[in-house]
Amino acid sequence: MNRLEQTFLTEYSSDAAVAKYSSETAGRGISHLLDAEYGPIYRNAVKRQLQAPVGAGLRLLEFGCGAGVHLVHCTATFEREGPPVAAAFGMDFSRRLIAAAHDEVKTLPVSVRHKVKFLVARSETMDKELAADLNVHPTELHNSFHLVIGVNTFRYCCRAGTARDCAHAIYDLLKRGGVCVVIDMNNKFPLFRTRLRDRLTRPKEERYLPTLEQYAAPFAAVGFEVLERRTFCWIPHSAGAALLGACRALTPVLNAVAPSFAMRSLVIARKPL
């Protein structure tokens, strides 16, 4: 593990990281986003953009899953609204966050919890590490997932120079017609608190943010069809009630006057049939 990777592993193994990425302590913002902004994107990906047959049920995967909030939300949503979930896997390089994800699963109904599994794995080698955990050859997992998601994690692959490796692993794991959704920080948004802090405390390579085009490029390079590439969202994950209310009120105006400066970059890519 190089110095850059060790720096981020230390950061994402802290008490602060667990609090930031667990649903009970993350703030009102992430709950709203999962219900009103991210959630509809995931549902649309499955109900309108997915071309692979669902068969016995959806197979979901989240890389860089943190404490598992997004994967648990997706599992609960599809179990409730359909199509049902056959299996859901979450992977993160932080053992501390994976431990927190095991607690997050307990928010699901008992009848659903066995469908969700979390494991420690790096994004750029997720296919090999998932195969090792399941005691199968990696090729047995190729062409087996319907939906892969990654939130606030792909930028680290870009920083480490492994973005194409990550995109290639996703391509191999997805079924033909399967969909990948990536949501990450928009480099044009000027007011990220972490970005302002990092300018004072981190070297340039640790705070680099890709452009929207740079987020999308590795997926196109390995053979994906890029379905959507846009910026969106004006609500911080950690927003409390007051900030959430203010951001929701301002969102229509900001979308009208400065859409390219929104907080998040979104890339949706599909593996060709």
N, C-alpha and C positions, 0 to 999 in steps of 0.2 A: 504494500500500500504506500503510495507516494505522499508527500507532505500535504498536498492539496486535499486528497481524499481523507487523510487523517484529521485535518482541520475540521472538515464538515462532519465527519463521524463523531468527533468530540462534541461539536455543537448540537447534533441531533441525538445525542445520548444524554442530554442534560435534563434536569427537572423542568426547566423552562420550555424545552421542546415538547415534553410529554403534556404539559399543561396547555400549550398552544395548539396541539393537534388532537386532543381528546375532546369528545363532544361535550362533556360536563363542564369543562373549563375553558373552552376555546372562544366563548363569546357568542353574542346573538347573530353576528354577521354570517358565520358559516352555516348556521341552521337555516337562515333565510335564503342563502345562496343555493343550498342543496334543494330546498323546496321550490324556489322561484326562478333560478337562473341555471345552475349546473344540472339540476334534476331534469328539467325539460330537454336539455341537450342530450343527456344519456338516454332518455326515453325516445326521443326522435331518432337517435342513432340506431336503436333496436327496431323501432316500429316502422321507420320510413327509409333509412339508409342501409340497413343490413340486408344483404341479398342471400346469405347462406341460410339453408333450411335449419330451423330450430330443432326439429325432431323431438327427442325426449326431454329437452329443456336447455336453457341457456347455459353456456360455459363462459364465465367472466374472469378477468384477470386485471389486477391493478399493480403497476410497478411503482416503486417509491411510495408505498401506500401509507407511510407514517403510522398513525394510530388506528388506521382502518376505517375512518368515518365515512369516506366516499363509498368504499366497497360494501360496507354494512348497509348504507342507505340504498344503494342500487339493489342489493339482494332483497331488502324489505319491500322496495317499490315494485320490483318485478314479481315477487311472490304474491303481492296484493293485487296488482293490476294485470299481470301476465305479460309475456309468457313466463312460466315458472322457471326457477333456476335449478339446473342439475348440479353445478359445482361452481364455487367462487374461490379464487386464490389471490392473496395479497402478499407482496414481497417488498422488503425494505432492507437496506444495509445496516440499519441500526437495531441491534438486539433489544435495546431499551424500548424503542417504539413498537417493535413487534410484540413485546410483552404487554404493552398498553393495548395493542390491537386485540389480543386475546381477551382482555376485559371488555372491550367494545362489543365483541360478539355477543356478550351476555344481554345486550339490549334487544336482541332478536328473540322471537318466540322460540321456545325450546325445540319445537318440531322442525325448525329451520337451521339451527346452529350447526348441525353436523355437516351441512353443505359448504361451510366456509372454513378455509384453512389459511393460516398466515405462516410465513417462513422467512428466514434471513437470506437475502440474495441480492446481488448487484444487478442493476438494470441492464447493463450491456451483456451479461451472461445469464439472463433470467431463464432461458430455455434449458441450458445445461444444469443449472442449479435446481430448478423445479424437477427436472427428470431425476437428478440424484436423490432428491428428497422423496420422490415417489418410487424410487428403485426401478426405473424403466430407462430405456435408451431414449435420448432426446428426439430421435425421429418418430417415436411413438406419440409424442405430443405435438408434432408438427400438424398443421391443418386441423386443430382441434378446438379452438376458441372462437366464440362469436364476437365478443367485445373486449377490448383492452383499453384501459384508461390510465392516464398519468397526470397528476395535478401537482404543480409547483415542484417538479422533479427533473424534467427534461433539460432544463437549463444547466444542471450540474453535469450532464453528459456532454453538453456543448462546451462547457468550461474545461472538461477533462479530455476533449478530443475524441470521445467515444459515441457521439450522437448517431453516427451511421451504424455502428455495431448494435446499439440499442434498437434502432429502427429495423435492422435486419432480423434481430431476434424476434421482434414483434411480428414481422412479416411471416417468418417461419411458423410461429405459433397460431396465427389466425387461420381460420378456414377461408377458402376462396369465397369472396363476398363478405368476409368479416370486416369489422370496423374498429379503428383506433381513434380515441379522443384524447388530445393533449391540451391541457390548460396550464398556462404559466404566466410569469410576470412580463408585462409589456415594457420594453425599454424606453418608450416615449413618455410613459407616465412619470411626472417629475416629483411626486410627493410620497413615495414609499418611505416610511420611517426607517426601515432596515437599510435602504439604499443610501439615505442621508448619513446614517451612522457609519455604514461601511466605508464611505469615502474618507472618513477620518481614521478608521482603524484597520482596514484591510488593503492588501496590495491589489493591483488592478485585475489580476487573473482570478481573484476570489470574488469579485463583484461584477464581473462581466455579464451582461444580459444580451441575449441574441435579439435580432430584429424578427419581425413576423416572418419574413422570407427565410431567415436562417433557421427558424423553428421548423418550417415546412420542407426545406431543401433535403434533409436526410431521408425523409419518407418518399419523396419523388425519386431520389437517387436509387433506392433499392427496389423500386417497382410499384409503389402504391399509386393509386389514383387519389389526388388531393381534392376532396369534395368541398371543403370550406377552409377559409383562411381569413380571419378577421379579428378585430379587437372588440372588446365588450366589457361591461361590468364596472361600476363605480363604487362598490361596497367592499371595504376591507373585511377579510376573514375574521379579524378580532374585534370588529365593531361592537360596542355596547348599544343599549337601547336608544340613547339620544343620537349618537353618530349614525346608527342605522336609519333612524327616522329622517335625519337631515339628508343623508345620501340618497335615500329612496325618493325624497321630494325633488332633489336636484337632477336625478338621473335623466328624465325626459329632456331637460334643457341641455345638459352636457352631451347627450347623444345627438342632439340637433346641431350643436355648434362645434363640437370637438371630438367626434367619434374615434379618430385615430389615436387619441391620447388617453383612452380608457385604460383601466388597471390591468386587464388580462388579455393575453393573446390566445387565440383558439385555433387549433388545427385539427381537422377531421379528415382522416384518410381511410380508404377502403382497398382491400386486397382484391385485385381483379378476379373475375370469375374464370 
